Amino acid sequence: MTAKDELRLLPWVGPDGKPCYLSTDDQGGYVSRLADHIEAFQLGMAAQLLEHSRQVLDDETEDLEELNHLASQLTSALRDVLRVATSRGRGPVAPGRP
């Protein structure tokens, strides 16, 4: 996932909310594998949430509480997906650029 001598951004934050990084040459180590599993889980949850949001929006719900909850979940999922992208070397992209 990371090149030699490069820090890996982990898919969680520390107690103070700051990013956590891993420095290791062993991509098969315990923390690396744990991070891989958490990232896979986060991406899977984001995909499920996207499908759920399509269903909610297709129902044309006017339930503001449900829409607010959905927006909150989507915000969390987007944060997680951006963290995974950054960790994998594909940082956030400027609007209008691939």
N, C-alpha and C positions, 0 to 999 in steps of 0.2 A: 504494500500500500504506500509506503513512504520510501524515498530514496535514502541511501546510507547518509548518516549525519544530518538527517532531517527529523524534526519533531512531528509527531502525529497528533492532530487535534482529536481529542476523545469525545464521544457522543454524550457527555455529561459535563456539568459544571461543578466547581468546588463549593464548599459551604458558603463562601462569600459571593457566589454567583459569577466568579471569574472562570474563564476557560481552563480546562485541564489538558495537559500535553503528555505524551509518552515518548521517551527517548530510549530506543532499543534497536538492535540489529536483528533481533529474533522475532520475526513476524508470526511465528507459530507459538509464541509465549502466551501465558494465561491471560494477561491483560489485553493483548492484541486480539486474541480469540473472543474474549468477552466483548470488546468493542465491536468486533465484526458482527457478533450475534445481536447486540443492541441496535446497531445500525440497520441490520436486516429487519428487525422487528419494527423499528421506526418507519422504515420505508413501506413495509407491509401495512402498518396502521394508516399511513398517509393515503395509500391506495384505497383502503376500505372507506376511509373518511371521504375521499373524493367521490366514491360511488354513492355513499349515503347523502352527500350534499346534492348530488344530481337528483336523487329521489325527492328530497325535501323541496328543492326548487321546482321540480316538475309538478309537484302537488300544489304549487302556487300558494303555499301556506301564508297566512297573515298573522301567525302566532309569533309575536315579537320576541317572546322569551325563548322559543325554540330557535329562531334565527340568530339571536344573540349568543346562545349556547353553541350553535354551529360555527359562528364566526370565531368564537374563542377557541374551539377545537381546531379549526382550520389554521388559525394563527400559530398555535403550538406545533402543529404538523409541519407548517412551512418553516418555522424556526429549526425544527429537527432535520428536515430535508436539506436546508441550506448548510447546516453544520456538517452533515454527511458529505455534501458536495465539496465543501471546503476541505474536509479531512482527506478526501480522495484526490485532491489536487485540482479540483475544478471549482474555484472560488466563485462568489457571486458575480454575475455578468451585468454590465451596464445596460440599461434599456435600449432596445433596438439592435443589440449585438448578440450573435449566437454564442 
